[in-house]
Every structure is written in C-alpha cells, then in structure tokens.
C-alpha cells in the first residue's frame, strides 16, 4: 500500500486520501478537481479544503501547467480564476467547455454583473466572486454535478483500458501501468502515439499515418519526430520493446502484441 502523502507532479500537485489510505498520486476513482489559480494561498487552501471533503485535487498556477496536468491526469472539475498570467482565462473556459466531461467553475475577483455574464457565456457552469467561501464553492460543485445529471460518488464509470504484453493503458486517466500496477509516466505525445498503436495493432503504419492519427490531420511536424517519440516510448516499455514496436524497413512501424480491451 502506498503511503498517503501529497505528490508533487512536474506541473501540478495532488492532495487527498481515501478511507483505505490510498495515495492521491495513484489517481484513484474519486472525483478529481483541478484548481487553476496564480494565487498560491487561495490555491492551496482551496485544494486542502476540497481534499478534506473526499475529492482528489490537482493544482496548477498557469495555463501551460494546467494543460499538461489535464493531459496526464484528467479532471472532472476545473476551478478557474480568469486572471491567469500569460493567457486569457475566458479562452481557457471556452476550451474546457467543449469537453463535455469537464465542468468549469470560475472563482474570480472580477465580480460585476457583466463579468459574471461574460464568464457564463464563455462556457463556465458557475461563477463565484472572490473572496469566496470554501463551503459555498463545495456546495456549487455539488450543485453543478447534480445539474449535469452526474451525482458525486466514489465509484467512477469504468475507463477504457487496453492490455498488451503485461501492460495496461488507461485511456480515460491517460496512464500506463505495468503488470504490478506501477504507473509509467508518459508525455502527451507518447500517450497519443501509444494509443494510436494499441487501437491499430498488427498493422503497418507509415510515419505520415502515425503523425495524422496521433497529432491530427493538420499536423505539419517533421516525420522523423515520430522516430524520436518511438525511441522514447521503447525505452519506457523496457526490455523487449523492439519486439513490441517493430520497425518495418522502408514502410513504417507495426505494433506486434495481441491487444485486449477491458
């Protein structure tokens, strides 16, 4: 059993412990809330309060760190201050609102009627003016979840998982686990590439196809970047990884193992 300690990520921070003492860093099945705020006092106080009420909380102090944290760990809620250094907070709210599985609550010093209307029209599910009571925020989170028809509960719906050669790729949580359940960290590019392979096993994929599937049809990245990503992915998959991702001379790559869907 892992020790119940706070885990510092590269770009975020997780708090919280379930009743069995499972570490928050394992990213268990509880509702996850990302607190995106440049104010460290508010951010940490809010995270601690929500963790005390059974949530798994992540922290980010900038748009860049929030994106990386979300790509690695996902979230059910984002508590967002629109005054984020380096990026328009309303643009962040709009981008998040496109994802139906993420609820956005803006908590901001900008508390005029116009500010609230603009925030809600940008896609926020609720808007609270600072200084905000932690208990009010908790109540708003629960209310938003009820309105979304997804009552807060300990058990989340089962995630889609691909199993191959002793590994498990959890698509929803964006994590890769070995046979012992230990998480291997993947960058966003490595995750997208591995997902492309497990969804298309035992097929020859050209570099152009891998770029399109993993990064989008409009990607203009140099195709040799795929070779670099594959080398990194092979290192993380460890001994025998060349037999998992086979180079097909003058054609591309093939993912060799049998893949099962859980």
TAURPE-V34147 format. One record per residue. RES is the residue in one letter. OMEGA is omega in radians with two decimals (999 if undefined). D_CENTER is the distance of its C-alpha to the mean C-alpha in whole Angstrom. Layout:
res,omega,d_center
RES,OMEGA,D_CENTER
RES,OMEGA,D_CENTER
This chain:
res,omega,d_center
X,3.11,24
X,3.08,21
X,-3.12,23
X,-3.14,21
X,3.04,20
X,-3.14,18
X,3.06,15
X,3.05,15
X,3.08,12
X,-3.03,13
X,-3.09,12
X,-3.08,11
X,-3.13,13
X,3.08,12
X,3.00,15
X,-3.12,17
X,3.10,19
X,-3.03,20
X,3.12,23
X,3.13,24
X,-3.13,23
X,-3.11,19
X,3.09,17
X,-3.11,14
X,3.12,13
X,-3.14,13
X,-3.07,10
X,-2.95,13
X,-3.11,13
X,3.07,14
X,-3.08,12
X,-3.12,10
X,3.04,11
X,3.07,9
X,-3.11,13
X,-3.06,13
X,-3.13,17
X,-3.13,19
X,-3.07,22
X,-3.13,21
X,3.12,23
X,-3.07,22
X,-3.09,18
X,3.12,19
X,3.13,22
X,3.13,19
X,-3.12,17
X,-3.13,20
X,-3.12,21
X,3.09,18
X,3.11,18
X,3.14,22
X,2.94,21
X,-3.13,19
X,2.96,15
X,-3.05,13
X,3.05,12
X,-3.13,10
X,3.02,12
X,-3.11,12
X,3.13,16
X,3.14,15
X,-3.13,13
X,3.14,13
X,3.10,11
X,3.14,9
X,-3.12,8
X,3.13,7
X,3.12,6
X,-3.12,3
X,-3.13,4
X,-2.92,4
X,-3.10,3
X,3.10,2
X,3.04,6
X,3.13,9
X,2.92,11
X,3.02,11
X,-2.87,14
X,2.91,16
X,-3.06,19
X,3.12,20
X,-3.10,22
X,3.14,19
X,3.01,21
X,-3.13,21
X,3.12,19
X,-3.13,20
X,3.11,18
X,3.08,20
X,3.08,18
X,3.13,15
X,3.13,16
X,-3.12,17
X,-3.14,14
X,-3.08,12
X,3.11,15
X,-3.14,15
X,-3.01,12
X,-3.07,14
X,3.10,11
X,3.07,10
X,-3.07,13
X,3.02,14
X,3.10,17
X,3.04,19
X,-2.95,21
X,3.02,23
X,3.10,27
X,-2.95,28
X,3.14,29
X,3.13,32
X,3.13,32
X,3.13,31
X,-3.13,28
X,-3.14,27
X,-3.14,28
X,3.13,26
X,3.13,23
X,3.12,23
X,3.08,24
X,3.08,21
X,3.12,19
X,3.10,19
X,3.09,19
X,-3.08,21
X,3.13,23
X,3.12,24
X,3.01,26
X,-0.05,27
X,-3.05,28
X,3.06,26
X,3.09,27
X,3.14,24
X,3.07,26
X,3.11,26
X,3.11,22
X,3.13,21
X,3.14,24
X,3.11,22
X,3.14,19
X,-3.14,21
X,3.12,23
X,3.14,20
X,3.10,19
X,-3.14,22
X,3.13,23
X,3.12,20
X,-3.13,22
X,-3.11,19
X,3.13,21
X,-3.12,19
X,-3.12,19
X,-3.07,18
X,3.04,18
X,3.05,15
X,-3.13,16
X,3.10,16
X,3.03,13
X,-3.13,14
X,3.05,15
X,3.14,17
X,3.13,20
X,3.01,22
X,3.12,24
X,3.14,23
X,3.04,20
X,3.07,17
X,3.14,14
X,-3.02,11
X,-3.10,10
X,-3.10,8
X,3.06,6
X,3.13,7
X,3.09,9
X,3.14,13
X,3.05,16
X,-3.06,19
X,3.12,22
X,3.14,22
X,3.13,19
X,-3.11,18
X,3.00,14
X,-3.09,15
X,3.08,12
X,2.99,11
X,3.13,11
X,3.14,10
X,3.13,13
X,3.11,14
X,-3.11,11
X,-3.14,13
X,3.13,16
X,3.10,16
X,3.09,15
X,3.14,18
X,-3.05,20
X,3.09,19
X,-3.11,20
X,-3.08,23
X,3.03,25
X,3.03,28
X,3.06,28
X,3.12,29
X,3.10,27
X,3.10,28
X,3.13,26
X,3.11,26
X,3.13,25
X,3.09,22
X,-3.11,21
X,-3.10,21
X,-3.02,19
X,-3.01,17
X,3.10,17
X,-3.05,19
X,-3.08,22
X,-3.11,23
X,3.12,22
X,-3.12,25
X,3.11,23
X,-2.97,26
X,3.12,26
X,3.05,27
X,3.09,23
X,3.12,22
X,3.12,25
X,3.13,23
X,-3.13,20
X,3.09,22
X,3.13,24
X,-3.14,21
X,3.11,19
X,3.13,22
X,-3.12,23
X,3.10,20
X,2.96,21
X,-3.06,24
X,3.13,28
X,-3.07,29
X,3.09,26
X,3.09,28
X,3.08,29
X,3.11,26
X,-3.02,25
X,3.05,29
X,3.09,30
X,-3.00,33
X,3.11,35
X,-3.14,35
X,-3.09,33
X,-3.08,29
X,3.07,27
X,3.05,27
X,-2.91,25
X,-2.95,28
X,2.99,26
X,-3.14,27
X,3.07,23
X,-3.12,23
X,3.13,21
X,999,20
